[in-house]
C-alpha cells in the first residue's frame, strides 16, 4: 500500500494542510473536496491512485486541518479559495495536472482551469457541478434566496445545513444501503464546522455560491476548445446535484465519459471500487 504523507505549507500567510502520495515524477492528480468535508473524503482513494500517480489533496481554508481564519479577517469566496489552491500548487512546483472535483471542489477547480488552461491534462467530476442542469431546485432555492438577500428571513434554512442532521443527510440520501457509510464521516465533518466562528465561514461561502454560475459559459467554452478529456462519474440519486449535471458535460467536452452510479452525493463512501475503477481506466488513456 503506498504511503500517504500528511503535510502543511504556508500560502499567503495561511497554513494549508494537504495529503500527498505517489512518486513526485509521476503524472499529478489534484483532488478537491466539497462541503462540509475535507481531504479526508479521499482517504481511501488516494492509495488506489498513488501507485502510478502523484496525488495531492488539500483542505480548503476553513475546512479540515487547514487554517480557518475568522470571516472578518479573510474573504471567504470561491475566488479566494481558488487563489490559495493555486498558490499551493505553485509552491509545490506542480504546473501540469489532472483535476478531480466534487461539490465545492468544482467551482474551485473551474477557476484553476480557466486561469491556467494549459496546465490541465484531464478533468474528473464526481458530483461536481458545471451546468445549470445540475441544480436540484428543492435544495438550491434557499441558497439562492440567501445569496440574493442575506438576512434574518433567509439565513435560517441555510444555517440548518451546518447541523448534524443535515450533514448526515448529505452522506446517506440516495445510498441504497446506508449501512455502507461510516458514521465517523458526518461526525468528523460536523465537529469541524462547529468550531467557534466557523459558521460565519460557511455562511459566507453559501452566499458566494451564486458567483459560480456566471463562470459556466467560460467553462463550457474551455471544454469545447481545449479538448481536455472529461470523466463524469456521478451518484444518480444525488438530491443536491442531479444526474442531468453529469449528462450535460457531453454537450461540450469532445472526449467525455459519463457514468451514473446507484448512489448519492458522497459516492466514494459507498462505491469506492466503482469510482476508482472508472477513474483508473480513464487516467490510463488520457495524455500525461
Secondary structure, DSSP 4 states (H G I P E B T S, - for coil): ---EEEEEEEETTEEEEEEEES-TTSPEEEEE--TT--GGGGHHHHHHHTTTSEEEEEPPTTSTTS----TTTS---HHHHHHHHHHHHHHTT--SEEEEE-THHHHHHHHHHHH-GGGEEEEEESS---SGGGB-HHHHHHHHHHHHS-STTTHHHHHGGGSHHHHHHHHHTT-S-GGGS-THHHHHHHHHHTSTTHHHHHHHHHHHGGGGGGGHHHHHHHHHHH--EEEEEEETT-SSB-THHHHTHHHH-SSEEEEEES--S-HHHH-HHHHHHHHHHHHHHS--
